[in-house]
Amino acid sequence: MNIPGRIAVLGGGSWATAIAKILLMNNEKINWYMRREDQLEDFIRLGHNPSYITSILFDTNRINFSSDINHIVENSDTLIFAIPSPFVKQHLVKLNQDISEKFIVSAIKGIVPDENMLVSDYFAKFYRIPARNIAVLGGPCHAEEVAFERLSYLTIASTDKNRTECFAKTLNSHFVRTSISDDVLGVEYSSVLKNVYAIACGICHGLKYGDNFQSVLLSNAIEEMDSFLHAVHTLTRNVCDSVYLGDLLVTAYSRFSRNRIFGTMVGKGYSVKTAHIEMEMIAEGYYGTKCIKEINDRYGVEMPILNAVYGILYEKKSPVSEIKELTAFLR
């Protein structure tokens, strides 16, 4: 397979839009799948995504749009999935193409609900994708900052170094720098956990805990993440690398972080349901909290921050009492 070959973006949200912008810096054309036909029509008419990151203008002549996932997949070699994890299955259920020899890149920072599986594991099990054909995209890179071409760093993780390096080249530009990793599971799990911890930071912000406390919370969060990653995937890694710690920090602190926003609303007294409705966007950490909690039931890693967030979101425990109890575990 020629990597990256013909590249497709699958997804119509902010992260998919940012990835498309990055790709078009180095590629003459891309394919782009979006579920809604009306969104595609408005995109072509306006020259930008009508719903997300509207400030990014595109030359639509360089994009082959389609709401038919099979058409896009059939005419692409590299498939970059940027669909929110709760909706992955409902998009893929329409797929009747064999993708086992495609190069699959997951830009999904979440776990497939119900299955409690990482996206890479889900593709491997249900679509027979060999490990060499799977990569994951991670790192601190908010879509909104890509729109402003602010310098960002991405990490591509895969078991095949050569393919990873080839794909990484197509993302490099004056505002995006890339590195590669072989820690596929670690990058995926950390991408889920950082959303959980960002919700915790948001809850504490909503409860009016200050910066001093937030710094302690995140210091403990990276240690908790490290313990979990070591338990589920023993590998020599430095959790201070940007794909782990950097992504955690930007998701926990940034005004663009939907998980922090979601947590802040819960901390201020919004119900979980109301916070979801008010945001009109997906806070993947909500789903990730339940998935990681259930996965960790098998490993037994001590994760007081995760447990506190789970108690608040799923057991309807008081944010005030849960966070107060959590403070006794922090150092």
Salt bridges, closest charged atoms under 4 A:
ASP38 OD2 - ARG36 NH2 2.99
ASP42 OD1 - ARG45 NH2 3.12
ASP77 OD2 - ARG6 NE 3.22
ASP98 OD1 - ARG128 NH2 3.75
GLU101 OE1 - ARG132 NH2 3.93
GLU115 OE2 - LYS89 NZ 3.11
GLU145 OE2 - ARG150 NH1 3.88
GLU149 OE2 - LYS21 NZ 3.00
GLU149 OE1 - HIS174 NE2 2.78
ASP160 OD2 - ARG163 NE 3.60
ASP183 OD1 - HIS233 NE2 3.59
ASP183 OD2 - ARG237 NE 2.67
ASP247 OD2 - LYS109 NZ 3.06
ASP247 OD1 - LYS194 NZ 3.79
GLU294 OE2 - LYS290 NZ 2.68
ASP297 OD1 - LYS293 NZ 3.49
GLU315 OE1 - LYS317 NZ 3.31
